[in-house]
Amino acid sequence: MYKLISFDIDGTLFSYDPHAYGISKATVSLLERLQSAGYILVVNTGRCWRDIPATIAPYFTYFILNNGGVLCNAKGETLSAIPIDSKTVQRFFQTCERMSKSFILKTKYQSYYYCNDGTYPPYLFYDNGVNFQYEAADLTTDAVYTLCMELEEEDLPQWRQSFPDLVFVHGGYRYYEINACTADKGNALFVLLEALQIKPKETIAFGDGMNDYAVLRSVGIGAAMKNGHPYLLRELEVICDSVTENGIEKLLVNLGILEGMLFKEAVHQTR
């Protein structure tokens, strides 16, 4: 019945638990087994291409990046893209510069950090979590798909009013991820499903954040991670244990997708 499985990365496949930080060997093994069983696996993340962990990349056939801003195949070839208008990016940059606000700018391939404390040059990119390398982003040629910044909740209405062609999605704490209004993970996944002639009801998706809601509410089974955003836990019917508790594997075994594996007990709640 199910043909395609969509995975968020951060908080879903990638654990931020200090005692089990990163992507576990069990998670890599799970992806390998699903690929071998013939399922189409899709990354559906806010990350850009360079930030996809090398340990899991080989198991995915398609990559939805930048919160749905970019859809590409395993070779990195773009299949569809919804960038933020370049004039909007310039105006956003000027506004942040005037207000001395730091932000992150993401192209398809790279994340650039703008710091206002004078410690670093205006733009730099973060290389695989290991070191900083300096490189200016050319806003005249590089398409920008995502902007990220910290905002106080009381300031959010003013930013939304100033940038009506952008959507601000809460990413945790005071952190907001910002995309073009028509770019989200759900829309990008539906573009892919239509191209592959796969129905939403033949799709399973896992996620933990508000940027996953458009996906999780619209597929055959949309599972929120137990460590996910409270809104998801209230609104969605299927909740699975965190990745550190092997929640994804448990749910797939319970659905009969992975038979004879380690975990047999039912672990998701249905209201």
C-alpha positions in Angstrom: 0.0 0.0 0.0 2.7 2.5 0.9 5.3 3.4 -1.7 7.1 6.5 -0.4 8.4 7.6 3.0 9.4 11.2 3.7 11.7 12.1 6.6 12.6 15.4 8.2 16.2 15.4 9.5 16.6 17.6 12.6 14.7 16.2 15.6 13.5 13.3 13.5 16.5 11.4 12.1 19.1 13.6 13.8 19.0 13.5 17.6 19.9 16.6 19.7 19.9 14.5 22.9 23.4 15.3 24.4 23.7 11.6 25.4 22.9 10.4 21.8 23.8 13.3 19.6 23.7 12.9 15.8 22.5 10.1 13.6 22.8 6.6 15.1 24.0 3.4 13.4 20.5 2.1 14.1 19.0 4.9 12.0 21.4 4.3 9.1 20.6 0.6 9.3 16.8 1.4 9.2 17.2 3.5 6.1 19.3 0.8 4.4 16.6 -1.8 5.1 13.8 0.4 3.8 15.8 1.1 0.6 16.5 -2.6 0.1 12.7 -3.3 0.5 12.0 -1.0 -2.4 10.5 2.1 -0.7 11.2 5.5 -2.2 12.9 7.5 0.5 12.7 11.3 0.5 14.6 13.8 2.7 12.2 16.7 3.5 14.3 19.3 5.5 15.0 22.9 6.1 18.7 22.2 5.5 20.5 23.0 2.2 22.4 20.5 0.0 25.7 20.9 1.7 24.2 20.2 5.2 22.8 16.8 4.4 24.7 14.2 6.5 26.9 12.0 4.4 26.0 9.0 6.5 22.3 9.0 5.3 22.5 10.7 1.8 23.1 7.5 -0.2 19.7 6.0 0.9 17.6 8.8 -0.5 16.3 9.1 -4.0 14.9 12.7 -3.7 15.7 15.7 -1.6 13.3 18.4 -0.6 15.6 21.2 0.7 15.1 24.7 2.2 11.6 23.9 3.6 10.3 23.1 0.2 12.2 25.8 -1.7 14.1 23.2 -3.7 13.3 19.7 -4.9 16.2 17.8 -6.5 17.2 14.2 -7.3 20.1 12.2 -5.8 22.5 13.8 -8.3 21.6 17.3 -7.0 19.8 18.2 -10.2 17.0 20.7 -9.5 13.5 19.4 -10.4 11.5 22.4 -9.0 12.4 25.6 -7.1 10.7 28.5 -5.4 13.2 31.2 -4.5 12.5 34.3 -2.5 12.3 37.3 -4.8 15.7 39.0 -5.0 14.4 42.4 -4.3 12.7 41.1 -1.1 16.1 39.5 -0.1 17.8 42.9 -0.6 15.2 44.7 1.4 15.3 42.1 4.2 19.1 42.5 4.4 18.8 46.3 4.5 16.2 46.1 7.3 18.3 43.7 9.4 21.4 45.9 8.8 19.5 49.0 9.9 18.2 47.2 13.0 21.5 45.5 13.8 19.9 42.0 13.6 21.8 38.9 12.7 20.3 36.3 10.4 21.0 33.2 8.3 20.6 33.2 4.5 20.3 29.8 2.7 20.9 29.1 -1.0 20.4 25.7 -2.4 23.9 24.6 -1.6 25.1 26.7 1.4 24.1 28.6 4.6 25.5 32.1 5.1 25.6 33.8 8.5 25.3 37.5 8.9 26.7 38.7 12.2 26.3 42.2 13.5 28.7 42.1 16.4 31.8 42.8 14.3 33.4 39.5 15.1 33.2 38.1 11.6 33.0 39.4 8.1 29.3 40.0 7.1 28.9 36.7 5.4 30.5 33.3 6.2 29.5 29.7 5.8 29.6 27.0 8.3 31.4 23.9 7.0 29.9 20.6 8.2 29.9 21.8 11.8 33.7 21.7 12.0 35.1 25.1 11.1 34.2 28.5 9.7 35.3 29.5 6.2 34.9 33.0 4.9 33.1 33.5 1.6 30.8 36.3 0.5 27.4 35.5 -0.9 26.6 37.2 -4.1 23.0 38.3 -3.7 22.9 39.3 -7.4 23.4 35.8 -8.7 22.7 33.3 -5.9 19.1 32.4 -5.5 18.0 32.6 -1.9 15.4 30.1 -0.7 15.3 30.5 3.1 16.0 33.2 5.7 16.3 32.5 9.4 16.4 34.7 12.4 15.5 35.1 16.1 12.3 37.1 16.7 10.4 38.0 19.8 6.7 36.9 19.5 5.5 40.5 19.9 7.6 41.7 17.0 6.4 39.0 14.6 3.2 40.8 13.3 5.3 43.8 12.3 7.7 41.7 10.3 4.9 39.8 8.6 3.3 43.1 7.7 6.6 44.5 6.3 7.2 41.3 4.2 3.7 40.0 3.1 5.3 37.9 0.4 7.1 35.8 3.0 5.9 33.1 5.4 7.4 33.0 8.9 7.3 29.5 10.5 8.3 28.9 14.1 11.3 26.7 14.3 11.7 26.5 18.1 12.5 28.9 20.9 12.6 32.4 19.3 13.8 31.0 16.0 11.8 31.5 12.8 12.4 30.0 9.3 11.3 32.3 6.4 10.4 31.3 2.9 8.4 32.5 -0.1 4.7 32.2 0.6 4.2 29.3 -1.9 7.2 27.3 -0.7 6.6 24.7 2.0 7.5 21.0 2.5 4.0 19.9 1.7 3.7 21.6 -1.7 7.2 20.3 -2.7 6.2 16.8 -1.7 3.0 16.9 -3.7 4.9 18.1 -6.8 7.1 15.0 -6.4 4.1 12.7 -5.8 2.4 13.9 -8.9 5.5 13.4 -11.0 5.9 9.8 -9.6 2.1 9.1 -9.9 2.0 8.2 -6.2 -1.1 9.1 -4.2 -0.7 11.0 -0.8 -2.5 8.0 0.9 0.4 5.8 -0.3 2.9 8.0 1.6 4.2 8.0 5.1 5.9 11.1 6.6 7.9 11.7 9.8 8.6 15.2 11.3 8.8 17.1 14.5 8.4 20.8 13.7 5.8 23.3 12.5 7.5 23.3 9.1 6.4 19.6 8.9 2.7 20.2 9.6 1.7 20.8 6.0 3.2 17.3 5.1 2.1 15.4 8.2 -1.6 16.4 7.9 -1.9 15.5 4.2 -0.4 12.0 3.7 -1.6 8.5 4.4 0.2 8.4 7.7 1.8 11.6 9.1 3.7 10.7 12.3 4.9 13.4 14.7 7.9 12.6 16.9 7.1 12.6 20.6 9.8 15.2 21.1 8.1 17.5 18.5 6.3 20.8 18.7 3.4 20.8 21.1 1.0 21.9 18.3 1.8 18.8 16.3 1.2 16.6 19.4 -2.2 18.2 19.9 -3.4 18.2 16.3 -2.0 14.9 14.8 -3.4 11.5 15.4 -0.2 9.5 15.1 2.7 10.1 17.6 5.8 8.0 17.6 8.7 7.7 20.1 11.8 9.8 19.5 14.6 8.5 17.3 16.7 7.8 20.4 13.9 5.4 21.4 13.8 3.8 17.9 10.4 5.3 17.5 10.4 5.3 13.7 11.3 1.7 13.4 8.8 0.7 16.1 6.0 2.4 14.2 7.0 0.9 10.8 7.1 -2.6 12.4 3.6 -1.9 13.9 2.4 -1.0 10.5 3.8 -4.2 9.0 6.3 -2.4 6.8 9.2 -3.9 8.6 8.5 -7.5 9.6 10.6 -9.6 11.9 12.7 -6.7 13.2 13.7 -5.8 16.7 10.6 -4.1 17.9 7.1 -5.6 18.0 5.1 -3.5 20.4 2.6 -0.9 19.4 4.1 2.5 20.1 1.9 5.1 18.5 -1.3 6.6 19.9 -4.3 7.2 17.8 -7.1 9.4 19.0 
